[in-house]
């Protein structure tokens, strides 16, 4: 399924309704999941629980919680044998972000 087709089938914000089948771990402020429309087989996402459209709206506490899950995600990728990865967060309507909810990609 193409990513844009996937977005048409779900709720307005697919990150505001957690998908337990994709959840790897979570804390009180964010979740680490498999991407449901991955760029790569082991593409992971870190998503804050609070719906925010811009990265600079995150609180310091949310940033710490997200950073903790980013590290967990890279540990998972290392366990799969990856040594290299990209962490990406897009900000703003013209950045190419297709879901208007802050989220971080971890792509091997």
KATA-V675793 format. One line per field, one symbol per residue. ss: DSSP state (2 for helix, 1 for strand, 0 for the rest). phi: phi as a letter, one per 40 degrees, with the letter a starting at -180 (. if undefined). psi: psi as a letter, one per 20 degrees, with the letter a starting at -180 (. if undefined). A space follows every 50 residues. Layout:
ss->???
phi->???
psi->???
//
This chain:
ss->00222222200000000000001111000111110000000001111100 00002220022222222222222222222000000111100022200000 00111110
phi->.cdccdcccbcdbcccbcbccbcbaabcbabbbcccbccadbcbbbbccc cbcbdcccccccccccdccccccccccccchcbbabbbbbbhcccgccbc adabcbbc
psi->pqghhghhiargoiiioqohiipgrraiirqprqpimqhqgkpqqppqhp oqhphiiqrhgggggghghgggghgghhhijpiqrppppqpqhjijpipl ppqppop.
//
